[in-house]
Every structure is written in C-alpha cells, then in structure tokens.
Amino acid sequence: MRTCVGCRERDLRSALLRLVLEPSDDERRGEPRVVADVRASLPGRGAWIHPTSACLELAVRRRAVPRALRVAGPLDLTGIRDHLEQPGR
C-alpha cells in the first residue's frame, strides 16, 4: 500500500505511478527533472501518485511532489503531464 501525494488516498502500488528525480547531465545547471518510473525500479526516493491529471494538479497545488522527494523549490512537472496525456499508457 502506498499513499497518493495528490489526493492522499491509500492504494495498491500497482494502481499508482512512481515519480523520481533524474539527475541532470550537466552539473552546471544542476536542475534535476522529475520522470515517471513506470516499472517502479529506478533508484532514489520516489513519490507515488494516481496516474490522473486530477491527482497531479492536486499535488501541484499542495506542493506535495517536492516535499515528498525532499527537494527545495518547485519542480518542472511538464514531462509527467505529457506522460499522463499519452494515449494507451
């Protein structure tokens, strides 16, 4: 059982999408990006969310993703939005 950082409901791990920070390739910029860990096997701390736009928007509004990943400042979640909008995911 995991808790969605958007709606705060507990659900099975298989029903949630894991979000992780991917380190940046260029250390000068130093901006990690959030990626969808579809297999739930990437290393590092993860945040779990229902794979819906509604839960993602709740998480953004609550600033829950950076808090769950223990990073300071806002994160760019456009890659996650694009992933959720893909047909057949």
C-alpha distances in whole Angstrom, upper triangle without the diagonal:
4,7,10,13,15,14,12,10,6,5,5,6,9,10,10,12,13,16,18,21,24,27,30,33,36,35,38,36,33,31,27,26,22,21,19,17,17,16,14,16,18,19,19,16,14,13,10,12,13,16,18,21,20,17,19,22,20,19,22,24,21,22,18,18,21,20,16,18,21,24,27,28,27,25,27,24,27,25,22,24,26,23,22,25,26,27,25,22
4,7,9,12,12,9,8,5,6,6,6,9,9,8,10,10,13,15,18,21,24,27,30,33,32,35,33,30,27,24,22,19,18,16,15,15,15,12,15,17,17,16,13,11,9,7,9,10,13,16,18,18,14,16,19,17,15,18,20,18,18,15,14,17,16,12,15,17,20,23,24,23,22,23,21,23,22,19,21,23,20,19,23,24,25,24,21
4,6,9,8,6,6,4,6,9,9,12,11,9,11,11,13,15,18,21,24,27,30,33,32,34,32,29,26,23,22,18,18,16,16,17,17,15,17,18,19,17,14,11,9,7,7,9,13,14,16,15,12,13,16,13,12,16,17,15,15,12,12,15,14,11,14,16,19,21,22,21,20,21,19,22,21,18,19,22,20,18,22,24,25,24,21
4,5,6,5,6,6,7,10,10,12,10,7,9,9,11,14,17,20,23,26,29,31,31,33,30,27,24,22,20,16,16,14,15,15,17,14,18,18,19,18,14,11,8,5,4,6,10,11,13,12,8,9,12,10,9,12,14,12,13,10,10,14,13,10,13,16,18,20,20,18,17,19,16,19,18,15,16,19,17,15,19,20,22,22,19
4,6,5,8,10,11,14,13,15,13,10,11,10,10,13,15,19,21,24,27,29,29,30,27,25,22,19,18,14,15,14,15,17,18,16,19,18,19,17,13,11,7,6,6,8,11,12,13,12,8,8,10,8,6,9,11,9,9,6,7,10,9,8,10,13,15,17,17,15,14,16,14,17,17,14,15,18,17,16,19,21,23,23,20
4,6,8,11,12,15,15,16,14,11,11,12,12,15,17,21,23,25,29,30,30,32,28,26,23,21,19,15,16,15,17,18,20,18,21,21,22,20,17,14,10,9,6,8,10,10,10,8,5,6,7,5,4,8,9,8,9,7,8,12,12,11,13,16,17,18,18,15,15,16,13,16,17,13,14,17,16,14,17,20,22,22,19
4,6,9,11,14,15,16,13,12,13,15,15,18,21,24,27,29,32,34,34,35,32,30,27,25,22,19,20,18,19,20,22,20,23,24,25,23,19,16,13,11,8,8,11,10,11,9,6,9,10,7,7,11,11,10,12,10,12,15,15,13,17,19,20,22,21,19,19,20,17,19,20,16,16,20,19,16,19,22,23,23,21
4,7,9,13,14,16,14,12,14,14,15,18,20,24,27,29,32,34,34,35,33,30,27,25,23,20,20,19,19,20,22,19,22,23,23,21,18,15,12,10,9,10,13,13,15,12,9,11,13,9,9,13,13,11,13,10,12,15,14,12,15,17,19,21,21,20,19,21,19,21,22,18,19,22,21,19,22,24,25,25,23
4,6,10,12,14,11,11,13,15,16,19,22,26,29,31,34,36,36,38,35,33,30,27,25,22,22,19,20,20,21,19,22,23,24,23,19,16,13,11,9,9,13,13,15,13,10,13,15,12,12,16,16,14,16,13,15,18,17,15,18,20,23,24,25,23,22,24,21,23,23,20,20,23,21,19,22,24,25,24,22
4,7,9,12,10,10,13,14,16,19,22,25,28,31,34,36,36,38,36,33,30,27,25,22,22,19,19,18,19,17,20,22,22,21,18,15,13,10,10,10,14,15,17,16,13,15,17,15,14,18,19,17,18,15,16,19,18,15,18,20,23,25,26,25,24,25,22,25,24,21,22,24,22,20,23,25,25,24,22
4,6,8,7,7,11,12,15,18,22,25,28,31,34,36,36,39,36,33,31,27,25,22,21,18,17,16,17,15,18,20,22,21,18,15,13,10,10,9,12,14,17,16,13,15,18,16,16,20,21,19,20,17,17,21,20,17,19,22,24,27,27,26,24,25,22,24,23,20,21,23,20,18,21,23,23,22,19
4,5,5,7,10,12,15,18,22,24,27,30,33,36,36,39,36,34,31,28,25,22,20,17,16,14,14,13,16,18,20,20,18,15,14,10,11,10,13,15,18,18,15,17,21,19,18,22,24,22,23,19,19,22,21,18,20,23,25,28,29,27,26,26,23,25,24,20,22,23,20,19,22,22,23,21,18
4,5,5,8,9,12,15,19,21,24,27,29,32,33,35,33,30,28,24,22,19,17,14,12,11,11,9,12,15,16,16,15,12,11,8,10,10,12,15,18,18,15,17,20,19,18,21,23,22,22,18,17,20,20,16,17,20,23,26,27,25,23,24,21,23,21,18,20,21,18,17,21,21,22,20,16
4,6,8,10,13,16,20,21,25,28,30,33,34,36,34,32,29,26,23,20,17,14,12,10,10,9,12,15,18,18,17,14,14,10,11,10,11,14,18,18,16,17,21,20,19,22,24,24,24,20,19,22,22,19,20,23,25,28,29,27,25,25,21,23,21,17,19,20,17,16,19,19,19,17,14
4,7,10,13,17,20,22,26,28,31,34,34,37,34,32,29,26,23,19,17,14,13,11,12,11,15,17,20,20,18,15,13,10,9,7,8,11,14,15,13,14,18,17,17,20,22,21,22,19,18,21,21,18,20,23,25,28,28,26,23,23,20,21,20,16,17,19,16,14,17,17,17,15,13
4,7,10,13,17,19,22,25,28,30,31,33,31,28,25,22,19,16,14,11,10,9,11,10,13,15,17,17,15,11,10,6,5,5,6,9,13,13,11,12,15,15,14,16,19,18,18,15,14,17,18,15,16,19,21,24,24,22,20,20,17,18,17,13,15,17,14,12,16,16,17,16,13
4,7,10,13,15,19,21,24,27,27,30,27,25,22,19,16,12,10,7,7,6,9,8,11,12,15,15,13,10,8,6,5,6,6,9,12,13,11,11,14,15,13,15,18,18,17,15,12,16,17,14,14,18,19,22,22,20,17,17,14,15,13,10,12,14,11,10,14,14,16,15,11
4,7,10,12,16,19,21,24,25,27,25,22,19,16,14,10,9,6,5,7,8,6,9,9,11,11,10,6,6,5,6,9,9,12,14,16,13,12,16,16,13,15,18,18,16,13,11,13,14,11,11,15,16,19,20,18,15,16,13,15,13,10,13,15,12,12,16,16,19,18,14
4,7,10,13,15,18,21,21,24,21,19,16,12,10,6,6,5,6,9,11,8,11,9,11,10,9,5,5,6,8,11,10,13,14,16,13,11,14,15,12,13,17,16,14,12,8,10,12,10,9,12,13,16,16,15,12,12,10,12,11,8,12,13,11,12,16,16,19,19,15
4,6,10,12,15,18,18,21,18,16,13,10,8,6,6,7,7,10,12,9,10,8,8,7,6,5,7,9,11,14,14,17,17,19,16,14,17,18,14,15,19,18,15,13,9,10,12,10,7,11,11,15,15,14,11,12,11,14,12,10,14,15,14,15,18,19,22,22,18
4,6,9,12,14,14,17,15,12,10,6,6,5,6,9,9,13,15,13,13,9,9,7,8,8,9,12,14,17,17,19,19,21,19,16,18,19,16,16,19,18,15,14,10,10,12,11,8,10,9,13,13,13,10,11,11,13,12,11,15,16,15,17,20,20,24,24,20
4,6,9,12,12,15,13,11,9,6,5,6,7,10,10,14,15,13,13,9,9,9,10,11,13,15,17,20,19,21,21,24,21,18,21,22,19,19,22,22,19,18,14,13,16,15,11,14,12,15,16,15,12,12,12,14,12,12,16,16,15,18,20,20,24,24,21
4,7,9,9,12,11,8,7,5,7,9,10,13,14,17,18,17,16,12,11,10,12,13,16,19,20,23,23,25,24,27,24,21,24,25,21,21,24,24,20,19,16,14,17,16,13,14,12,15,15,15,13,13,15,16,14,16,19,19,19,21,24,24,27,28,24
4,5,6,9,8,6,6,5,7,10,12,15,16,19,21,20,19,15,15,14,16,17,18,21,23,25,24,26,25,28,26,23,24,26,23,21,25,25,21,21,18,16,19,19,15,17,14,16,16,16,13,13,15,16,14,16,19,19,19,22,24,24,27,28,25
4,6,9,9,8,9,9,10,13,14,17,18,21,22,22,20,16,16,16,19,20,22,24,26,28,27,29,28,31,29,26,28,29,26,25,28,29,25,25,21,20,23,23,19,20,18,19,19,19,16,16,18,18,16,19,22,21,21,24,26,25,29,30,27
4,5,6,7,8,10,12,15,17,20,21,24,25,25,24,20,19,19,21,22,24,27,28,31,29,31,30,32,31,27,29,31,28,26,29,29,26,26,23,21,24,24,20,21,18,19,19,19,17,17,19,19,18,21,23,23,23,27,28,28,31,32,30
4,5,5,8,9,13,16,18,22,22,26,27,25,24,20,19,18,20,22,23,27,28,31,30,32,31,33,31,28,29,31,28,26,29,29,25,25,22,20,22,23,19,19,16,17,18,18,17,17,20,21,20,22,25,25,25,28,30,30,34,35,32
4,5,9,11,14,18,20,24,25,28,30,28,27,24,22,21,23,24,26,29,30,33,32,34,32,34,33,29,30,32,29,26,29,29,26,26,24,21,24,25,21,21,18,17,17,18,17,18,21,22,21,24,26,26,27,30,31,32,35,37,34
4,6,9,11,15,17,21,23,26,28,27,26,22,21,20,21,22,23,26,27,30,29,30,29,31,29,26,26,28,25,23,26,26,22,23,21,18,21,22,19,19,16,15,15,15,14,14,17,18,18,21,23,23,24,27,28,28,32,34,31
4,6,10,13,16,19,21,24,26,24,23,20,18,17,18,19,20,24,25,28,27,29,27,29,28,24,25,27,23,22,24,24,20,21,18,15,18,19,16,16,12,13,13,14,12,13,16,18,17,19,22,22,23,26,27,28,32,33,30
4,6,10,13,16,18,22,23,22,22,18,18,16,16,17,18,21,22,25,24,25,24,26,24,21,22,23,20,18,21,21,17,18,15,13,16,17,14,14,11,11,11,11,9,9,12,14,14,16,18,19,20,22,24,25,28,30,27
4,7,10,13,15,18,20,18,18,14,14,12,13,14,15,18,19,22,21,23,22,24,22,19,20,22,18,17,20,20,17,17,13,11,15,15,11,12,10,11,11,11,8,9,11,13,12,14,16,17,17,20,22,23,26,27,24
4,6,10,12,15,18,16,17,14,14,13,13,13,13,16,16,19,18,19,18,21,19,16,17,19,16,15,18,19,15,15,12,11,15,14,11,13,11,13,12,11,7,7,8,10,8,10,13,13,14,16,18,19,22,24,20
4,7,9,12,15,14,15,12,13,12,11,10,10,12,13,15,14,16,16,18,16,13,15,16,13,13,16,17,14,13,9,10,13,12,10,12,11,13,13,11,7,7,6,9,7,7,11,12,11,13,16,17,20,21,18
4,6,9,12,11,12,10,12,12,12,10,11,12,12,14,13,15,15,18,16,13,16,18,15,15,19,19,17,15,12,13,16,14,12,15,15,17,17,15,11,10,8,10,7,6,10,10,9,11,14,14,18,18,15
4,6,9,9,11,10,12,13,12,10,10,10,10,12,10,13,14,16,14,12,15,17,15,15,19,19,17,16,12,14,17,14,13,17,17,20,19,17,13,13,10,11,8,6,10,10,7,9,13,12,15,15,12
4,6,5,7,6,10,11,11,9,10,10,11,13,11,15,16,19,16,15,18,20,17,18,22,21,20,17,14,16,18,15,13,17,18,21,21,19,16,16,13,15,12,10,13,14,11,12,16,15,17,16,13
4,6,8,9,13,14,14,12,12,11,12,12,10,14,16,19,17,16,19,20,18,20,23,23,22,20,17,19,21,18,17,20,21,24,25,22,19,18,15,16,13,11,14,14,10,11,14,13,15,13,10
4,5,8,11,13,14,12,14,12,14,14,13,17,20,22,20,19,23,23,21,23,26,26,24,22,19,21,22,19,18,21,23,26,27,25,22,21,19,20,16,15,18,17,14,15,18,17,18,16,13
4,6,9,10,11,9,10,10,12,13,13,17,19,21,18,18,21,22,19,21,24,23,22,19,16,18,19,16,15,18,20,23,24,23,20,20,18,19,17,15,18,18,15,16,19,19,20,18,15
4,6,9,11,10,13,13,15,17,17,21,23,25,22,21,24,25,22,24,27,26,24,21,18,20,21,17,16,19,20,24,25,24,21,21,20,21,18,17,20,21,17,19,22,21,23,21,18
4,7,9,9,12,13,16,18,18,21,22,25,22,20,24,24,21,22,26,25,23,20,17,17,19,16,14,17,17,21,22,22,18,19,18,19,16,15,19,19,17,19,22,21,23,22,19
4,7,8,12,14,17,20,20,23,25,26,23,22,25,25,22,23,26,25,22,20,17,17,18,15,12,15,16,20,21,21,19,20,19,21,19,18,22,22,20,22,25,24,27,26,22
4,6,10,13,16,19,20,23,24,25,22,20,23,23,20,21,24,22,19,17,14,14,14,12,9,11,12,16,18,18,16,18,18,20,18,17,21,22,20,22,25,25,28,27,23
4,7,10,14,17,18,21,22,23,19,18,21,20,17,18,21,19,16,14,11,11,11,8,6,8,10,14,16,17,15,17,16,19,18,16,20,22,20,21,24,25,27,27,23
4,7,10,13,14,17,18,19,16,15,18,17,14,16,19,17,15,12,9,10,11,7,6,10,12,15,17,16,14,15,14,17,16,14,17,19,17,17,21,22,24,24,20
4,7,10,12,14,15,16,12,11,14,14,10,12,15,14,12,9,7,9,9,6,6,10,12,15,16,15,13,14,13,16,15,12,15,17,15,15,19,20,23,22,19
4,7,9,12,14,14,10,10,14,13,10,13,16,14,14,10,9,12,12,9,10,13,15,18,19,17,15,16,14,17,15,12,14,17,15,14,17,19,21,20,17
4,6,8,10,10,7,7,11,10,8,11,14,13,13,10,9,13,13,11,12,16,17,19,19,17,15,16,13,15,14,11,12,15,13,11,15,16,18,18,15
4,6,9,9,6,8,11,11,10,13,15,15,16,13,13,16,17,15,16,19,21,23,23,20,18,18,15,16,15,12,12,15,12,10,13,15,16,16,13
4,7,9,7,8,11,12,12,14,16,17,17,15,14,17,19,17,17,21,22,24,23,20,18,17,13,14,13,9,10,11,9,6,10,11,12,12,9
4,5,6,6,9,10,11,13,15,16,17,15,15,18,20,18,19,22,23,25,23,20,18,17,13,14,14,10,9,11,10,7,9,11,12,13,11
4,6,5,6,9,10,10,12,14,15,15,14,17,19,18,19,22,22,23,21,18,16,15,11,11,12,9,7,10,10,7,8,12,13,15,13
4,5,5,6,9,10,11,12,14,14,14,18,19,18,20,22,23,24,22,19,18,17,14,14,16,13,11,14,14,10,12,15,17,18,16
4,5,5,6,9,10,10,12,11,11,15,15,14,16,19,20,21,20,17,16,16,13,14,15,12,11,14,14,11,13,16,18,19,16
4,5,5,6,9,10,10,10,9,12,14,13,15,17,17,19,17,14,13,12,9,11,12,9,8,12,11,9,12,15,17,18,16
4,5,5,6,9,10,10,11,13,15,15,17,19,19,19,17,14,13,13,10,11,14,11,9,13,14,12,13,17,19,21,19
4,5,5,6,8,8,10,13,13,14,16,18,18,19,17,14,14,15,13,15,17,14,13,16,17,14,16,20,22,23,21
4,5,5,6,5,6,9,10,10,12,14,15,15,14,12,11,13,10,13,15,12,12,16,16,14,17,20,22,23,20
4,5,5,6,7,9,11,12,13,15,14,14,12,9,9,10,9,11,13,11,11,15,16,14,16,20,22,24,21
4,6,8,10,11,12,14,16,17,16,16,14,11,12,13,12,14,17,15,14,18,19,17,19,22,25,27,24
4,5,8,10,9,11,14,14,15,14,13,11,13,15,14,17,19,16,16,20,21,19,21,24,27,28,25
4,6,6,7,9,11,11,11,11,9,8,9,12,11,15,17,15,15,19,19,19,21,24,27,28,25
4,6,5,6,9,10,11,11,11,10,10,13,12,15,17,14,15,19,19,18,21,23,26,27,23
4,5,5,6,8,9,10,10,9,8,10,9,13,14,11,13,16,16,16,19,21,24,25,21
4,6,5,6,5,7,7,6,7,10,10,14,15,14,16,19,18,19,21,24,27,28,24
4,5,5,6,8,9,9,10,14,14,18,18,17,18,22,21,21,24,26,29,30,26
4,5,8,11,12,12,12,15,14,18,18,15,18,21,20,19,23,25,27,28,24
4,6,9,11,11,10,13,13,17,16,15,17,20,19,19,23,24,27,27,24
4,7,10,11,11,15,15,19,19,18,21,23,22,23,26,28,31,31,27
4,7,8,9,12,14,17,18,17,20,22,22,23,26,27,30,31,28
4,7,9,12,15,18,19,19,21,23,24,24,27,29,32,33,30
4,7,10,13,16,17,17,19,21,22,23,25,27,31,32,29
4,7,9,12,14,14,15,18,19,20,21,24,27,29,26
4,6,9,11,11,12,15,16,17,19,21,24,26,23
4,6,8,9,10,12,13,15,16,18,22,23,21
4,5,5,6,9,10,11,13,15,18,20,17
4,5,5,6,9,10,11,13,16,18,16
4,5,5,6,9,10,11,15,16,14
4,5,5,6,9,10,14,15,12
4,5,5,6,9,12,14,12
4,5,5,6,10,13,11
4,5,5,9,10,8
4,6,8,10,7
4,6,9,8
4,6,6
4,6
4
